[in-house]
Amino acid sequence: MDDKELEGWFAANKALLETAYIAGKQPWQQSGVGLRTPRDNDYWETLRRPVADCITKDGSFLDIGCANGYLLECVLRWTSERGLLINPFGLDFSEKLIDLARARLPQYTEQLFLGNAWNWLPPRQFDVVHALLEYVPEELQEAFVQRLLERYVQPTGCLLVAEYSGRHTDMPEKRIDGRIKQWGLPVEMVRSSYFEPEPTCQTHVAVIRKTA
Ligand SMILES: C[S@@+](CC[C@H](N)C(=O)[O-])C[C@H]1O[C@@H](n2cnc3c(N)ncnc32)[C@H](O)[C@@H]1O
């Protein structure tokens, strides 16, 4: 893919996601869940808690692709239940979605950034960074993970790479941790969950520790 094609890929993906998410009425819909099949907060919580469960210490947390900020808000709540103090940050390439996130988390406006995770340079590094591989074309996913580790994650911090499969998405041939290991990167742990009434709706979060 040359630069022009890549630019077109990002523009098409952004238009598709932004249009669908903005049309959502529920906070989880504005984060991409339950757009085609109505879902409730239990569904969202079952399939997003594993992200928060990977956070085991106080520190900074960046959600790449934060959409309307609902995951950040939930991660703050779910980690505070375990007595953790998290400083939340978000990044999204959609101005409209970042505006929603800023409205949802007004006290963190300065920590909600607009940018494309593929080429945006963060102003600092973070203890924990969360991202999905689908933010870049498949042939760039390995380089994307390397870039996030180098530029976004603090030395000894970790990168959480999540994979969500649902009713309307295919089950991947190889689970996320298997793909990461194939790239020669160590996976420290995997947190998973599935939605009992529809066991193909699953979340797997692979934790990659950055070595200093
Ligand atoms: C599935 S939602 C993720 C919401 C939430 N972080 C979660 O995990 O549930 C994907 C979000 O990523 C954003 N996104 C997709 N590709 C991106 C990229 N290359 N850079 C920044 N944001 C991106 C979209 O605009 C969308 O808001």
The ligand as an ORCA input file, in Angstrom:
! r2SCAN-3c Opt
* xyz 0 1
  C     -14.052     -0.056     18.477
  S     -13.833      1.655     18.944
  C     -12.951      1.383     20.405
  C     -13.631      1.998     21.604
  C     -12.945      1.637     22.918
  N     -11.565      2.037     22.923
  C     -13.038      0.149     23.180
  O     -12.010     -0.531     23.158
  O     -14.157     -0.336     23.401
  C     -12.626      2.197     17.752
  C     -12.252      3.692     17.800
  O     -10.949      3.816     17.251
  C     -10.854      4.976     16.465
  N      -9.750      4.720     15.511
  C      -9.719      3.801     14.507
  N      -8.535      3.846     13.866
  C      -7.796      4.821     14.485
  C      -6.494      5.324     14.277
  N      -5.689      4.871     13.281
  N      -6.046      6.304     15.092
  C      -6.834      6.802     16.081
  N      -8.095      6.367     16.317
  C      -8.571      5.373     15.531
  C     -12.234      5.130     15.852
  O     -12.511      6.469     15.493
  C     -13.131      4.608     16.976
  O     -13.562      5.660     17.774
*
